[in-house]
Amino acid sequence: MTVKVLLAGCGNMGYAMLAGWLKSGQLRPSEAFVVEPNADLRARAEKLGVATGASTSQLPVGTPEIVVLAVKPQVIREVTASYEHLGNGKTTFVSVAAGTPIATFEQVLGDKTPVIRVMPNTPAAIGKGMMVVCANPHVSARTKQFVDDLLAASGAVATIDDEKLMDAVTAVSGSGPAYIFHFIECLTAAAEHAGLPAETAKLLAMQTVYGAASLAFESDEEPGLLRQQVTSPNGTTAAALAVLMGDDRLKSLVTEAVEAARLRSVELGK
């Protein structure tokens, strides 16, 4: 069977996406091939049933429909150059490298190469990811739909036309899971400080964040209104929010954090 998807790089992000695609049935193991120089990461991918190779010298015969570049921005040019023979052709290149503009791939692969830039996040591994897509004019409607369908198997998909907004996307949804994980860590630590056993503290923190996020997603109400519904005048929640919301403390901190991530994304793209 012809390989549809060639995945270059199977670290945390590449693996998360691959696992999501296979679990959903949108992609069969025989339709994927992974190029990953790290033996441990190759072995992890092989456990999913896909064929792997340590370098491009081991690529399967034929032209893949898409090549997904899931490597660090610092090495993206070097890795992309090894697939130059597939440029300016029928293969569409899909990049998940933070801060790397479409123009970079056009420079390396040829200016007629179909390129799709994607910013995913790690919850894609359980079908709860957020993928934002931006494509150049050379991507066919059929391939764009195939990629959208593939990504949709891993979560929600949004498309933007202005590529400059990808730095903001990176800072919000790309890096965002780390912010939430840290909040869970902080809430757990606070629960332990309040006297709860460690395991109970962890469960309360995780389930509260999960439940609140699920309610916000499924409710027709705005998050601000949902917050108000939990907050009784002069109650316990109001006392806590006076700390978090006083002088826009949390809002300012999150805004500063997102801006720092956005600026770093811009730097990586230079």
N, C-alpha and C positions, 0 to 999 in steps of 0.2 A: 504494500500500500504506500502511496506517495506521502511523504511527510508534509503536512500542512503547516505546522508551526515548529520553527526552529528556535529554541530558547538559548540565548547566549548569556550565561550566568545564572547560577541556581543558588544564590545566597538566600537570605531571609525573604526578600521581596519576590525574587523569581520563584522560589519554592512555594511561597504562599499563593501566588497567582496560578502556578501549575496545578497545585493540589486542588484549588477551587474549580478550575476548568475540568479536571478529570472527575472530581466528585460529582459534579453536576451532570456529567454525561455529554457536555457540549463538545468535548474533545476526547477521543479514544487514545489510550497509551500508544498504540501503533502509529498514530498520526503525529506524534511529537518526537522531537529529538533534542537532547540537551548537550550543549558544549560547556564544560566546566573543568578547569584545570585542577581544582582541589579534589583529591580522591575521596575524602569524607563526604563532601557535598554531592559528588557523583553517585556515591553509594546510596545516599539518602534519596536522590531522584530515582535511582533504579528500583528502589523498594515500591515506588508508585507504578512500576511496570513499563517505564519508558526506556528507550535506548539512549546511551550517552557516549560522549567522546571527550578526550582531554583537550583536543585542539581542532581547528578547522580542517586539518589534514585528514580527519576521520569523519568528515561530513558524509551523509548518505548521498547516493546518486540521485540526481533530479534537482528541480528548482522548487524550493519551498514557497508556499503562498505568502507567508509572512515570516520575518525574522524579528523576534522580540529581544531587544537589547536591555538586559536587566543587570547592569554592572554599575560600579561607582562612577560618578561624574569625572573623577580624577583620571580614569583610564578609558573613558568612553571613546575618545578619538582613536586610540591605539586598537581597541577591540573592533570598532566599526571598520577600520581600515582593512582588517583581515577578511571582511566580507565585500570588499570593493568589487569583486568579480560578479556580484549579484546586483550591483547598482545600475541605474538607468534601464531597468528591465521590468519584468512582471512581478518581481518580489517587492512587497511592501514592508518597509522597516518600521517597527513599532518600538519607540524608546520610552523607558520609564526612568531615565536618568534625571535627577533633579537639576534644574537650572541650565540644562543643555538645550539651546534653541534648535528649531528645525533646520535653520541655515547651516549649522555645523554638519549635519548629516548630508545635506546637499553638497557642501564643499568637499566632503570626503568621498561620497558615493557617486556624485554626479548630480547636476541640477535638474535632471528629469526623473530622479528617483522618487517614488511615492513614499511619503513619510508621515507617520502619525505619532504625535507626542502624547504620552499618557502620564498622568500622575495618579497612581493608585495608593492604597494604604494596606497595612498588614491584615486587617480584618477580612480581606479578600479570601484568606485561607479557609474561613468558615462561612463564606457567602454573604458576609455583612460589610464588604468593602465599599469605598467611595472612589470611583474612577472618573477623572475628568479628561476629556479628549480634545485635541486640536490637530487638524490635518492640513497638509498642503494640497494645492489644486490637482496634483497628479494622482491622488488616491481615487480609485474608482468607487462608484456608489455601492457596487456589490461587495467590494473588499471592506469598505467602511462599515457596512452593515454586518459583515461577518465578524469584524473586530468588536463592534458594539455588542453583538450577541454573545461573543466569547466573554467579554468583560462583564456583561450583565449576569452571567452565571456566578460571578463573584461578588455581586452587590449592585449598588445604584450607579448609573452612568449619566454624566452630564457632558454636553459639548459646548465649547466656547470658540468664537471666531477670532477674537483678539488674543494672540499668543502672549502678549505682555502680561496678561492676567494670570498666567501660569505660575508666576512667582508667588502671587497671593494664594493661589490654590495649594501650592506646595506648603506654605506656611500654615494654612488652616487644616486641610484634610490630610495632606501627606504626612506632616509632622504631628498632627492633632492627636492620634492615638497615644503618643508618648505623654502628652499633657494629661490625658485622662488617666493613664496608668499611674502617673505620679500623684494625681489627686487621690486615687484609691489608696496609694501608699500613705499619703498624708492623713486621710480620713481613718485609715486603719490605726496609724500611730496615735491619733487623737483619741480613738476609742479605747486603746490600751491604756493611755494616760488617764482616761476617765475611770479605769478600773476593770474593764472587760477582759476576759481571757483572750489570748492571741488569736486562736482559731475562730472564736465568736466574733471578734473585732473584724477580722478579715472577711468573714461571711457577710456581716452587716454592711461593710463598706462596698463590697463587690455587688451584692444583690441590690443595694439601694441605688447605686449608679446605674446598674443594668435596668432596673425597674423604672427609674425616672426617665432614662433615655427612651425606653420603649413606650412609655406613656406619652412623652413629648412627640414621638414619631407618629403614633397612632391617633392621637387626639386632634380634633379640629381646632382646639384652642391654642393661642400663642403661648410660648413658654413663660412669658411674663405674667399672663393670667393664671397659668398653672401654679406659678410661684405664689401668687397672691392667695390662691385657694388653700394653700398649705399654711399660710401665715395668719394666725389669729392675732388681733391687736394685743400688744403687751404680753404675748405668749413666748414660748421657748424659741420658736423659729424666728420670731421678730428680734429676739435678743441676739441670736447668732447672725442674722442678716445685718444687724446694726454694725457688727464688726466687719463682715465681708463687703457690705455695700457703702459703709460710711466713707465719705470723700471719694466715692467711686473706686475704692481700694482694689477690689478684685478685677473690675472692668479695666482699670488702668494697667494693672499688672499683666493681664492677658493680652491687652492691646500692645503693650511693650514687647511681650514675648513673641507674638505673631509678627510684629514689625522686624524684630531681630532675625527671625527665620526667613522672612521675605528678602531682607537685604543680603543675607548669606546666599540665598538662592540666586539673586542677581549677580553676586560676586562669582559664584561657581559657573555662571553662564558666560563670563568674559574670557 
